[in-house]
Amino acid sequence: RTVVTERRVVRPQAGRRWARGQRFDRRYATNYRVVRDYRTYRLAAPPRGHYWARSGNDAVLVRDNGTVVRVIQRSFR
């Protein structure tokens, strides 16, 4: 639900729910971080050309071209 007020767009703060095949844009990821210590969170090593990103409490596996490959919900506490 997006509300437009006086030429400003106000987006909800809940964050985005990512799905496989979507284009990952970190501007819409809540609490965005690249996860380099993936073993700490029991995530598999990303294949070459991929990286893990944090969006809220979800771990998102992203290709270098920005496509979401996998989403693991509630990976972070």
PDB file of N, CA, C and O in Angstrom:
ATOM      1  N   ARG A   1       0.838  -1.170   0.000  1.00  0.00           N
ATOM      2  CA  ARG A   1       0.000   0.000   0.000  1.00  0.00           C
ATOM      3  C   ARG A   1       0.880   1.230   0.000  1.00  0.00           C
ATOM      4  O   ARG A   1       1.656   1.432   0.934  1.00  0.00           O
ATOM      5  N   THR A   2       0.780   2.032  -0.998  1.00  0.00           N
ATOM      6  CA  THR A   2       1.549   3.256  -1.104  1.00  0.00           C
ATOM      7  C   THR A   2       0.617   4.449  -1.021  1.00  0.00           C
ATOM      8  O   THR A   2      -0.420   4.485  -1.683  1.00  0.00           O
ATOM      9  N   VAL A   3       0.992   5.428  -0.202  1.00  0.00           N
ATOM     10  CA  VAL A   3       0.169   6.612  -0.004  1.00  0.00           C
ATOM     11  C   VAL A   3       0.906   7.806  -0.605  1.00  0.00           C
ATOM     12  O   VAL A   3       2.079   8.031  -0.306  1.00  0.00           O
ATOM     13  N   VAL A   4       0.222   8.563  -1.445  1.00  0.00           N
ATOM     14  CA  VAL A   4       0.818   9.747  -2.048  1.00  0.00           C
ATOM     15  C   VAL A   4       0.262  10.973  -1.346  1.00  0.00           C
ATOM     16  O   VAL A   4      -0.951  11.181  -1.294  1.00  0.00           O
ATOM     17  N   THR A   5       1.181  11.795  -0.799  1.00  0.00           N
ATOM     18  CA  THR A   5       0.765  13.017  -0.120  1.00  0.00           C
ATOM     19  C   THR A   5       1.662  14.159  -0.573  1.00  0.00           C
ATOM     20  O   THR A   5       2.883  14.080  -0.437  1.00  0.00           O
ATOM     21  N   GLU A   6       1.074  15.209  -1.105  1.00  0.00           N
ATOM     22  CA  GLU A   6       1.787  16.419  -1.507  1.00  0.00           C
ATOM     23  C   GLU A   6       3.065  16.126  -2.300  1.00  0.00           C
ATOM     24  O   GLU A   6       4.142  16.606  -1.947  1.00  0.00           O
ATOM     25  N   ARG A   7       2.942  15.354  -3.350  1.00  0.00           N
ATOM     26  CA  ARG A   7       4.062  14.999  -4.228  1.00  0.00           C
ATOM     27  C   ARG A   7       5.112  14.113  -3.581  1.00  0.00           C
ATOM     28  O   ARG A   7       6.155  13.862  -4.184  1.00  0.00           O
ATOM     29  N   ARG A   8       4.871  13.644  -2.400  1.00  0.00           N
ATOM     30  CA  ARG A   8       5.784  12.723  -1.732  1.00  0.00           C
ATOM     31  C   ARG A   8       5.182  11.344  -1.733  1.00  0.00           C
ATOM     32  O   ARG A   8       3.982  11.184  -1.513  1.00  0.00           O
ATOM     33  N   VAL A   9       5.994  10.357  -1.975  1.00  0.00           N
ATOM     34  CA  VAL A   9       5.530   8.975  -1.909  1.00  0.00           C
ATOM     35  C   VAL A   9       5.998   8.400  -0.588  1.00  0.00           C
ATOM     36  O   VAL A   9       7.194   8.396  -0.296  1.00  0.00           O
ATOM     37  N   VAL A  10       5.064   7.916   0.209  1.00  0.00           N
ATOM     38  CA  VAL A  10       5.383   7.334   1.510  1.00  0.00           C
ATOM     39  C   VAL A  10       5.152   5.839   1.408  1.00  0.00           C
ATOM     40  O   VAL A  10       4.027   5.386   1.194  1.00  0.00           O
ATOM     41  N   ARG A  11       6.219   5.079   1.563  1.00  0.00           N
ATOM     42  CA  ARG A  11       6.116   3.618   1.467  1.00  0.00           C
ATOM     43  C   ARG A  11       6.016   3.027   2.869  1.00  0.00           C
ATOM     44  O   ARG A  11       6.564   3.585   3.819  1.00  0.00           O
ATOM     45  N   PRO A  12       5.328   1.916   3.001  1.00  0.00           N
ATOM     46  CA  PRO A  12       5.243   1.270   4.310  1.00  0.00           C
ATOM     47  C   PRO A  12       6.623   0.818   4.792  1.00  0.00           C
ATOM     48  O   PRO A  12       7.493   0.512   3.977  1.00  0.00           O
ATOM     49  N   GLN A  13       6.822   0.776   6.085  1.00  0.00           N
ATOM     50  CA  GLN A  13       8.112   0.449   6.676  1.00  0.00           C
ATOM     51  C   GLN A  13       8.317  -1.044   6.879  1.00  0.00           C
ATOM     52  O   GLN A  13       9.374  -1.450   7.362  1.00  0.00           O
ATOM     53  N   ALA A  14       7.360  -1.858   6.533  1.00  0.00           N
ATOM     54  CA  ALA A  14       7.435  -3.287   6.815  1.00  0.00           C
ATOM     55  C   ALA A  14       8.530  -3.993   6.041  1.00  0.00           C
ATOM     56  O   ALA A  14       8.984  -5.052   6.473  1.00  0.00           O
ATOM     57  N   GLY A  15       8.970  -3.460   4.930  1.00  0.00           N
ATOM     58  CA  GLY A  15       9.993  -4.123   4.144  1.00  0.00           C
ATOM     59  C   GLY A  15       9.378  -4.932   3.019  1.00  0.00           C
ATOM     60  O   GLY A  15       8.161  -5.100   2.941  1.00  0.00           O
ATOM     61  N   ARG A  16      10.222  -5.416   2.171  1.00  0.00           N
ATOM     62  CA  ARG A  16       9.754  -6.130   0.989  1.00  0.00           C
ATOM     63  C   ARG A  16       9.923  -7.626   1.174  1.00  0.00           C
ATOM     64  O   ARG A  16      10.877  -8.086   1.802  1.00  0.00           O
ATOM     65  N   ARG A  17       9.004  -8.363   0.630  1.00  0.00           N
ATOM     66  CA  ARG A  17       9.102  -9.817   0.642  1.00  0.00           C
ATOM     67  C   ARG A  17       9.676 -10.240  -0.700  1.00  0.00           C
ATOM     68  O   ARG A  17       9.041 -10.053  -1.738  1.00  0.00           O
ATOM     69  N   TRP A  18      10.857 -10.802  -0.684  1.00  0.00           N
ATOM     70  CA  TRP A  18      11.548 -11.176  -1.906  1.00  0.00           C
ATOM     71  C   TRP A  18      11.118 -12.556  -2.365  1.00  0.00           C
ATOM     72  O   TRP A  18      10.768 -13.414  -1.554  1.00  0.00           O
ATOM     73  N   ALA A  19      11.146 -12.759  -3.669  1.00  0.00           N
ATOM     74  CA  ALA A  19      10.805 -14.047  -4.265  1.00  0.00           C
ATOM     75  C   ALA A  19      11.828 -14.376  -5.348  1.00  0.00           C
ATOM     76  O   ALA A  19      12.446 -13.485  -5.931  1.00  0.00           O
ATOM     77  N   ARG A  20      11.989 -15.639  -5.599  1.00  0.00           N
ATOM     78  CA  ARG A  20      12.941 -16.102  -6.603  1.00  0.00           C
ATOM     79  C   ARG A  20      12.613 -15.499  -7.971  1.00  0.00           C
ATOM     80  O   ARG A  20      11.455 -15.461  -8.389  1.00  0.00           O
ATOM     81  N   GLY A  21      13.654 -15.032  -8.654  1.00  0.00           N
ATOM     82  CA  GLY A  21      13.478 -14.466  -9.978  1.00  0.00           C
ATOM     83  C   GLY A  21      13.290 -12.959  -9.999  1.00  0.00           C
ATOM     84  O   GLY A  21      13.394 -12.340 -11.058  1.00  0.00           O
ATOM     85  N   GLN A  22      13.013 -12.356  -8.842  1.00  0.00           N
ATOM     86  CA  GLN A  22      12.858 -10.907  -8.782  1.00  0.00           C
ATOM     87  C   GLN A  22      14.206 -10.217  -8.913  1.00  0.00           C
ATOM     88  O   GLN A  22      15.255 -10.831  -8.718  1.00  0.00           O
ATOM     89  N   ARG A  23      14.164  -8.960  -9.238  1.00  0.00           N
ATOM     90  CA  ARG A  23      15.365  -8.140  -9.290  1.00  0.00           C
ATOM     91  C   ARG A  23      15.596  -7.574  -7.900  1.00  0.00           C
ATOM     92  O   ARG A  23      14.733  -6.874  -7.372  1.00  0.00           O
ATOM     93  N   PHE A  24      16.750  -7.862  -7.294  1.00  0.00           N
ATOM     94  CA  PHE A  24      17.056  -7.400  -5.944  1.00  0.00           C
ATOM     95  C   PHE A  24      17.545  -5.962  -5.997  1.00  0.00           C
ATOM     96  O   PHE A  24      18.492  -5.647  -6.718  1.00  0.00           O
ATOM     97  N   ASP A  25      16.909  -5.106  -5.247  1.00  0.00           N
ATOM     98  CA  ASP A  25      17.312  -3.704  -5.151  1.00  0.00           C
ATOM     99  C   ASP A  25      17.469  -3.377  -3.679  1.00  0.00           C
ATOM    100  O   ASP A  25      16.496  -3.395  -2.925  1.00  0.00           O
ATOM    101  N   ARG A  26      18.688  -3.079  -3.272  1.00  0.00           N
ATOM    102  CA  ARG A  26      18.956  -2.877  -1.847  1.00  0.00           C
ATOM    103  C   ARG A  26      18.215  -1.694  -1.260  1.00  0.00           C
ATOM    104  O   ARG A  26      18.079  -1.615  -0.040  1.00  0.00           O
ATOM    105  N   ARG A  27      17.732  -0.772  -2.076  1.00  0.00           N
ATOM    106  CA  ARG A  27      16.968   0.358  -1.550  1.00  0.00           C
ATOM    107  C   ARG A  27      15.670  -0.102  -0.895  1.00  0.00           C
ATOM    108  O   ARG A  27      15.141   0.578  -0.016  1.00  0.00           O
ATOM    109  N   TYR A  28      15.159  -1.250  -1.320  1.00  0.00           N
ATOM    110  CA  TYR A  28      13.908  -1.764  -0.766  1.00  0.00           C
ATOM    111  C   TYR A  28      14.138  -2.846   0.286  1.00  0.00           C
ATOM    112  O   TYR A  28      13.179  -3.418   0.803  1.00  0.00           O
ATOM    113  N   ALA A  29      15.381  -3.125   0.601  1.00  0.00           N
ATOM    114  CA  ALA A  29      15.699  -4.140   1.603  1.00  0.00           C
ATOM    115  C   ALA A  29      15.833  -3.464   2.962  1.00  0.00           C
ATOM    116  O   ALA A  29      16.634  -2.544   3.124  1.00  0.00           O
ATOM    117  N   THR A  30      15.065  -3.909   3.921  1.00  0.00           N
ATOM    118  CA  THR A  30      15.155  -3.370   5.267  1.00  0.00           C
ATOM    119  C   THR A  30      16.398  -3.933   5.942  1.00  0.00           C
ATOM    120  O   THR A  30      16.648  -5.136   5.868  1.00  0.00           O
ATOM    121  N   ASN A  31      17.175  -3.084   6.597  1.00  0.00           N
ATOM    122  CA  ASN A  31      18.373  -3.520   7.316  1.00  0.00           C
ATOM    123  C   ASN A  31      19.344  -4.249   6.378  1.00  0.00           C
ATOM    124  O   ASN A  31      19.882  -5.298   6.731  1.00  0.00           O
ATOM    125  N   TYR A  32      19.561  -3.697   5.196  1.00  0.00           N
ATOM    126  CA  TYR A  32      20.402  -4.329   4.168  1.00  0.00           C
ATOM    127  C   TYR A  32      21.859  -4.425   4.596  1.00  0.00           C
ATOM    128  O   TYR A  32      22.450  -3.458   5.078  1.00  0.00           O
ATOM    129  N   ARG A  33      22.419  -5.604   4.410  1.00  0.00           N
ATOM    130  CA  ARG A  33      23.846  -5.836   4.611  1.00  0.00           C
ATOM    131  C   ARG A  33      24.264  -7.008   3.736  1.00  0.00           C
ATOM    132  O   ARG A  33      23.488  -7.940   3.526  1.00  0.00           O
ATOM    133  N   VAL A  34      25.485  -6.962   3.229  1.00  0.00           N
ATOM    134  CA  VAL A  34      26.052  -8.127   2.555  1.00  0.00           C
ATOM    135  C   VAL A  34      26.570  -9.041   3.654  1.00  0.00           C
ATOM    136  O   VAL A  34      27.287  -8.589   4.547  1.00  0.00           O
ATOM    137  N   VAL A  35      26.217 -10.320   3.600  1.00  0.00           N
ATOM    138  CA  VAL A  35      26.598 -11.281   4.640  1.00  0.00           C
ATOM    139  C   VAL A  35      27.881 -11.977   4.205  1.00  0.00           C
ATOM    140  O   VAL A  35      27.872 -12.808   3.297  1.00  0.00           O
ATOM    141  N   ARG A  36      28.983 -11.631   4.861  1.00  0.00           N
ATOM    142  CA  ARG A  36      30.264 -12.258   4.538  1.00  0.00           C
ATOM    143  C   ARG A  36      30.557 -13.446   5.452  1.00  0.00           C
ATOM    144  O   ARG A  36      31.265 -14.371   5.055  1.00  0.00           O
ATOM    145  N   ASP A  37      30.022 -13.429   6.662  1.00  0.00           N
ATOM    146  CA  ASP A  37      30.219 -14.533   7.611  1.00  0.00           C
ATOM    147  C   ASP A  37      29.016 -15.477   7.570  1.00  0.00           C
ATOM    148  O   ASP A  37      28.361 -15.708   8.586  1.00  0.00           O
ATOM    149  N   TYR A  38      28.740 -16.012   6.396  1.00  0.00           N
ATOM    150  CA  TYR A  38      27.537 -16.835   6.186  1.00  0.00           C
ATOM    151  C   TYR A  38      27.538 -18.095   7.033  1.00  0.00           C
ATOM    152  O   TYR A  38      26.467 -18.601   7.370  1.00  0.00           O
ATOM    153  N   ARG A  39      28.696 -18.613   7.385  1.00  0.00           N
ATOM    154  CA  ARG A  39      28.743 -19.834   8.218  1.00  0.00           C
ATOM    155  C   ARG A  39      28.160 -19.579   9.609  1.00  0.00           C
ATOM    156  O   ARG A  39      27.568 -20.473  10.214  1.00  0.00           O
ATOM    157  N   THR A  40      28.328 -18.371  10.105  1.00  0.00           N
ATOM    158  CA  THR A  40      27.781 -18.007  11.416  1.00  0.00           C
ATOM    159  C   THR A  40      26.266 -18.183  11.439  1.00  0.00           C
ATOM    160  O   THR A  40      25.691 -18.539  12.468  1.00  0.00           O
ATOM    161  N   TYR A  41      25.634 -17.936  10.318  1.00  0.00           N
ATOM    162  CA  TYR A  41      24.172 -18.027  10.219  1.00  0.00           C
ATOM    163  C   TYR A  41      23.720 -19.329   9.572  1.00  0.00           C
ATOM    164  O   TYR A  41      22.560 -19.465   9.183  1.00  0.00           O
ATOM    165  N   ARG A  42      24.639 -20.286   9.457  1.00  0.00           N
ATOM    166  CA  ARG A  42      24.359 -21.614   8.893  1.00  0.00           C
ATOM    167  C   ARG A  42      23.844 -21.540   7.458  1.00  0.00           C
ATOM    168  O   ARG A  42      22.935 -22.273   7.068  1.00  0.00           O
ATOM    169  N   LEU A  43      24.440 -20.646   6.688  1.00  0.00           N
ATOM    170  CA  LEU A  43      24.111 -20.541   5.270  1.00  0.00           C
ATOM    171  C   LEU A  43      25.205 -21.231   4.471  1.00  0.00           C
ATOM    172  O   LEU A  43      26.369 -21.231   4.872  1.00  0.00           O
ATOM    173  N   ALA A  44      24.833 -21.816   3.347  1.00  0.00           N
ATOM    174  CA  ALA A  44      25.802 -22.476   2.481  1.00  0.00           C
ATOM    175  C   ALA A  44      26.690 -21.429   1.813  1.00  0.00           C
ATOM    176  O   ALA A  44      26.293 -20.275   1.647  1.00  0.00           O
ATOM    177  N   ALA A  45      27.876 -21.841   1.438  1.00  0.00           N
ATOM    178  CA  ALA A  45      28.773 -20.924   0.732  1.00  0.00           C
ATOM    179  C   ALA A  45      28.126 -20.532  -0.592  1.00  0.00           C
ATOM    180  O   ALA A  45      27.638 -21.396  -1.321  1.00  0.00           O
ATOM    181  N   PRO A  46      28.118 -19.250  -0.907  1.00  0.00           N
ATOM    182  CA  PRO A  46      27.494 -18.830  -2.165  1.00  0.00           C
ATOM    183  C   PRO A  46      28.343 -19.291  -3.357  1.00  0.00           C
ATOM    184  O   PRO A  46      29.571 -19.240  -3.291  1.00  0.00           O
ATOM    185  N   PRO A  47      27.711 -19.734  -4.428  1.00  0.00           N
ATOM    186  CA  PRO A  47      28.476 -20.115  -5.619  1.00  0.00           C
ATOM    187  C   PRO A  47      29.200 -18.897  -6.201  1.00  0.00           C
ATOM    188  O   PRO A  47      28.906 -17.754  -5.852  1.00  0.00           O
ATOM    189  N   ARG A  48      30.129 -19.166  -7.076  1.00  0.00           N
ATOM    190  CA  ARG A  48      30.863 -18.069  -7.727  1.00  0.00           C
ATOM    191  C   ARG A  48      29.875 -17.165  -8.455  1.00  0.00           C
ATOM    192  O   ARG A  48      28.995 -17.642  -9.172  1.00  0.00           O
ATOM    193  N   GLY A  49      30.026 -15.867  -8.268  1.00  0.00           N
ATOM    194  CA  GLY A  49      29.137 -14.914  -8.918  1.00  0.00           C
ATOM    195  C   GLY A  49      27.844 -14.658  -8.158  1.00  0.00           C
ATOM    196  O   GLY A  49      26.921 -14.045  -8.695  1.00  0.00           O
ATOM    197  N   HIS A  50      27.767 -15.123  -6.908  1.00  0.00           N
ATOM    198  CA  HIS A  50      26.594 -14.919  -6.048  1.00  0.00           C
ATOM    199  C   HIS A  50      27.054 -14.342  -4.716  1.00  0.00           C
ATOM    200  O   HIS A  50      28.236 -14.411  -4.380  1.00  0.00           O
ATOM    201  N   TYR A  51      26.122 -13.774  -3.957  1.00  0.00           N
ATOM    202  CA  TYR A  51      26.419 -13.315  -2.599  1.00  0.00           C
ATOM    203  C   TYR A  51      25.145 -13.368  -1.768  1.00  0.00           C
ATOM    204  O   TYR A  51      24.033 -13.283  -2.289  1.00  0.00           O
ATOM    205  N   TRP A  52      25.340 -13.513  -0.451  1.00  0.00           N
ATOM    206  CA  TRP A  52      24.219 -13.469   0.480  1.00  0.00           C
ATOM    207  C   TRP A  52      24.006 -12.032   0.920  1.00  0.00           C
ATOM    208  O   TRP A  52      24.963 -11.304   1.184  1.00  0.00           O
ATOM    209  N   ALA A  53      22.751 -11.631   0.997  1.00  0.00           N
ATOM    210  CA  ALA A  53      22.395 -10.304   1.490  1.00  0.00           C
ATOM    211  C   ALA A  53      21.340 -10.464   2.575  1.00  0.00           C
ATOM    212  O   ALA A  53      20.552 -11.410   2.572  1.00  0.00           O
ATOM    213  N   ARG A  54      21.348  -9.518   3.495  1.00  0.00           N
ATOM    214  CA  ARG A  54      20.330  -9.507   4.544  1.00  0.00           C
ATOM    215  C   ARG A  54      19.289  -8.470   4.208  1.00  0.00           C
ATOM    216  O   ARG A  54      19.612  -7.333   3.863  1.00  0.00           O
ATOM    217  N   SER A  55      18.037  -8.870   4.311  1.00  0.00           N
ATOM    218  CA  SER A  55      16.919  -7.957   4.134  1.00  0.00           C
ATOM    219  C   SER A  55      15.954  -8.215   5.288  1.00  0.00           C
ATOM    220  O   SER A  55      15.206  -9.192   5.272  1.00  0.00           O
ATOM    221  N   GLY A  56      15.974  -7.353   6.269  1.00  0.00           N
ATOM    222  CA  GLY A  56      15.185  -7.600   7.477  1.00  0.00           C
ATOM    223  C   GLY A  56      15.769  -8.797   8.205  1.00  0.00           C
ATOM    224  O   GLY A  56      16.943  -8.780   8.572  1.00  0.00           O
ATOM    225  N   ASN A  57      14.977  -9.831   8.419  1.00  0.00           N
ATOM    226  CA  ASN A  57      15.446 -11.062   9.048  1.00  0.00           C
ATOM    227  C   ASN A  57      15.626 -12.183   8.040  1.00  0.00           C
ATOM    228  O   ASN A  57      15.836 -13.332   8.426  1.00  0.00           O
ATOM    229  N   ASP A  58      15.547 -11.869   6.766  1.00  0.00           N
ATOM    230  CA  ASP A  58      15.658 -12.870   5.706  1.00  0.00           C
ATOM    231  C   ASP A  58      17.043 -12.845   5.069  1.00  0.00           C
ATOM    232  O   ASP A  58      17.660 -11.789   4.929  1.00  0.00           O
ATOM    233  N   ALA A  59      17.515 -14.023   4.689  1.00  0.00           N
ATOM    234  CA  ALA A  59      18.758 -14.136   3.929  1.00  0.00           C
ATOM    235  C   ALA A  59      18.373 -14.320   2.466  1.00  0.00           C
ATOM    236  O   ALA A  59      17.542 -15.166   2.135  1.00  0.00           O
ATOM    237  N   VAL A  60      18.978 -13.527   1.602  1.00  0.00           N
ATOM    238  CA  VAL A  60      18.644 -13.547   0.179  1.00  0.00           C
ATOM    239  C   VAL A  60      19.919 -13.858  -0.601  1.00  0.00           C
ATOM    240  O   VAL A  60      20.912 -13.139  -0.488  1.00  0.00           O
ATOM    241  N   LEU A  61      19.889 -14.926  -1.390  1.00  0.00           N
ATOM    242  CA  LEU A  61      21.020 -15.260  -2.250  1.00  0.00           C
ATOM    243  C   LEU A  61      20.805 -14.556  -3.582  1.00  0.00           C
ATOM    244  O   LEU A  61      19.793 -14.763  -4.252  1.00  0.00           O
ATOM    245  N   VAL A  62      21.772 -13.719  -3.959  1.00  0.00           N
ATOM    246  CA  VAL A  62      21.628 -12.848  -5.119  1.00  0.00           C
ATOM    247  C   VAL A  62      22.767 -13.110  -6.098  1.00  0.00           C
ATOM    248  O   VAL A  62      23.922 -13.244  -5.694  1.00  0.00           O
ATOM    249  N   ARG A  63      22.437 -13.182  -7.386  1.00  0.00           N
ATOM    250  CA  ARG A  63      23.471 -13.257  -8.415  1.00  0.00           C
ATOM    251  C   ARG A  63      24.084 -11.881  -8.577  1.00  0.00           C
ATOM    252  O   ARG A  63      23.486 -10.878  -8.189  1.00  0.00           O
ATOM    253  N   ASP A  64      25.286 -11.832  -9.153  1.00  0.00           N
ATOM    254  CA  ASP A  64      25.941 -10.543  -9.374  1.00  0.00           C
ATOM    255  C   ASP A  64      25.134  -9.635 -10.294  1.00  0.00           C
ATOM    256  O   ASP A  64      25.292  -8.415 -10.245  1.00  0.00           O
ATOM    257  N   ASN A  65      24.267 -10.210 -11.135  1.00  0.00           N
ATOM    258  CA  ASN A  65      23.434  -9.378 -12.015  1.00  0.00           C
ATOM    259  C   ASN A  65      22.193  -8.854 -11.299  1.00  0.00           C
ATOM    260  O   ASN A  65      21.415  -8.110 -11.896  1.00  0.00           O
ATOM    261  N   GLY A  66      21.986  -9.228 -10.016  1.00  0.00           N
ATOM    262  CA  GLY A  66      20.894  -8.690  -9.217  1.00  0.00           C
ATOM    263  C   GLY A  66      19.654  -9.552  -9.127  1.00  0.00           C
ATOM    264  O   GLY A  66      18.660  -9.126  -8.539  1.00  0.00           O
ATOM    265  N   THR A  67      19.677 -10.749  -9.688  1.00  0.00           N
ATOM    266  CA  THR A  67      18.516 -11.631  -9.644  1.00  0.00           C
ATOM    267  C   THR A  67      18.506 -12.434  -8.344  1.00  0.00           C
ATOM    268  O   THR A  67      19.532 -12.980  -7.938  1.00  0.00           O
ATOM    269  N   VAL A  68      17.343 -12.503  -7.696  1.00  0.00           N
ATOM    270  CA  VAL A  68      17.199 -13.295  -6.470  1.00  0.00           C
ATOM    271  C   VAL A  68      17.154 -14.768  -6.847  1.00  0.00           C
ATOM    272  O   VAL A  68      16.350 -15.182  -7.683  1.00  0.00           O
ATOM    273  N   VAL A  69      18.028 -15.559  -6.220  1.00  0.00           N
ATOM    274  CA  VAL A  69      18.092 -16.990  -6.499  1.00  0.00           C
ATOM    275  C   VAL A  69      17.364 -17.780  -5.415  1.00  0.00           C
ATOM    276  O   VAL A  69      16.663 -18.750  -5.707  1.00  0.00           O
ATOM    277  N   ARG A  70      17.536 -17.357  -4.160  1.00  0.00           N
ATOM    278  CA  ARG A  70      16.943 -18.093  -3.043  1.00  0.00           C
ATOM    279  C   ARG A  70      16.655 -17.141  -1.895  1.00  0.00           C
ATOM    280  O   ARG A  70      17.390 -16.178  -1.675  1.00  0.00           O
ATOM    281  N   VAL A  71      15.578 -17.417  -1.162  1.00  0.00           N
ATOM    282  CA  VAL A  71      15.229 -16.623   0.017  1.00  0.00           C
ATOM    283  C   VAL A  71      15.029 -17.584   1.179  1.00  0.00           C
ATOM    284  O   VAL A  71      14.258 -18.538   1.078  1.00  0.00           O
ATOM    285  N   ILE A  72      15.721 -17.331   2.275  1.00  0.00           N
ATOM    286  CA  ILE A  72      15.531 -18.112   3.498  1.00  0.00           C
ATOM    287  C   ILE A  72      14.975 -17.157   4.540  1.00  0.00           C
ATOM    288  O   ILE A  72      15.658 -16.237   4.990  1.00  0.00           O
ATOM    289  N   GLN A  73      13.732 -17.387   4.913  1.00  0.00           N
ATOM    290  CA  GLN A  73      13.066 -16.475   5.841  1.00  0.00           C
ATOM    291  C   GLN A  73      13.515 -16.712   7.269  1.00  0.00           C
ATOM    292  O   GLN A  73      13.818 -17.839   7.660  1.00  0.00           O
ATOM    293  N   ARG A  74      13.553 -15.649   8.034  1.00  0.00           N
ATOM    294  CA  ARG A  74      13.897 -15.658   9.461  1.00  0.00           C
ATOM    295  C   ARG A  74      15.245 -16.319   9.742  1.00  0.00           C
ATOM    296  O   ARG A  74      15.354 -17.135  10.657  1.00  0.00           O
ATOM    297  N   SER A  75      16.270 -15.974   8.965  1.00  0.00           N
ATOM    298  CA  SER A  75      17.613 -16.509   9.183  1.00  0.00           C
ATOM    299  C   SER A  75      18.363 -15.756  10.258  1.00  0.00           C
ATOM    300  O   SER A  75      19.303 -16.284  10.851  1.00  0.00           O
ATOM    301  N   PHE A  76      17.951 -14.517  10.516  1.00  0.00           N
ATOM    302  CA  PHE A  76      18.633 -13.669  11.486  1.00  0.00           C
ATOM    303  C   PHE A  76      17.685 -13.353  12.639  1.00  0.00           C
ATOM    304  O   PHE A  76      16.470 -13.268  12.459  1.00  0.00           O
ATOM    305  N   ARG A  77      18.257 -13.182  13.812  1.00  0.00           N
ATOM    306  CA  ARG A  77      17.423 -12.881  14.974  1.00  0.00           C
ATOM    307  C   ARG A  77      17.711 -11.510  15.492  1.00  0.00           C
ATOM    308  O   ARG A  77      17.102 -11.080  16.472  1.00  0.00           O
TER     309      ARG A  77
END
